[in-house]
Amino acid sequence: MKKLARLALATLSCVAALLPLQGNAQNGYPNKPIRVIVPFAAGSTTDIIARAIADKMGASLGQPLVVDNRGGASGTIGQAAVATAAPDGYTIMIHSSSHTVSPSTFAKLPFDTVGDFAGITPISSLSNVLVIAPSKNIKTLGELLSAARAKPGSLNFASAGQGSATHLNAEKFKMAANIQATNIPFKGSAEAVTEVMAGRVDYYFSPVAPVIGQIKSGQLLALAVGSPRRTGALPDVPTTAEAGVPGSEFNFWIGMMAPAKTPRDIVNRLHDEVVKALAAPDVKERFAKLGADAWTLKPEQFDAYIKDEIASNAKLVKAAGLQPQ
């Protein structure tokens, strides 16, 4: 008995000795660069927002945040890379609300959208703006609807991938407006914008960020924004509801996530660093130019929001008659 007691005491002593070391290891986070996977191409809105806060967070954390673009398959390639990464805080993801769409638009995913990710916080909410090339000679949303109804099925629209948030926004608009149009999916916003500007695709519900310059230079016309409220970046552009299509509003957001088993203290640290970065005057100024509104939630609140939005988007996908890929 005495021998067992001595053995137990020795074991407890070893464990006690290790605990401070583990605590110090966690307190030392991060001690190397953090990879930020963006599941869309460079130049996309998600990429622009990620880079807008990465430098600020890196300076505060003492380690760089390195953006790694993994575009394709409506964001699911990048999502899969994060879902299978080591849950140590050195691989995180900045994704859009497409994250909550893919469970309904893909017949099978190589990850569990809820179970394989830990929400850190939303970063921003943005308005999608319906843009069209001036060469189309359509100057208002009413004229676009007239053209669509004159020749049903003749129009097409761009999206940043089948099942992306930009695709779902356009589908919701189609249903509310009672028109027919065909989705032309691309790998990201940059390609979609290029094709719309060239007139090869008729219109695009683009996040404001990648098209604000082209709108101001006259290369694209903004007919309406798909959000519930007007955006400060384009205050004279009406919402789709104001322009005559009620029920077409769509909430587009960008947020940060990590692999599901990432330690909670690291998740909370990253959450606090995002909040700190968003409060910086230069980040606020940059977001204003992008038409992005800062938006944060506690990690557990973000997890609950994602779960609820997956359910609501599933209803929208079903109502739109979209078939899972």
Disulfide bonds with the S-S distance in Angstrom:
none
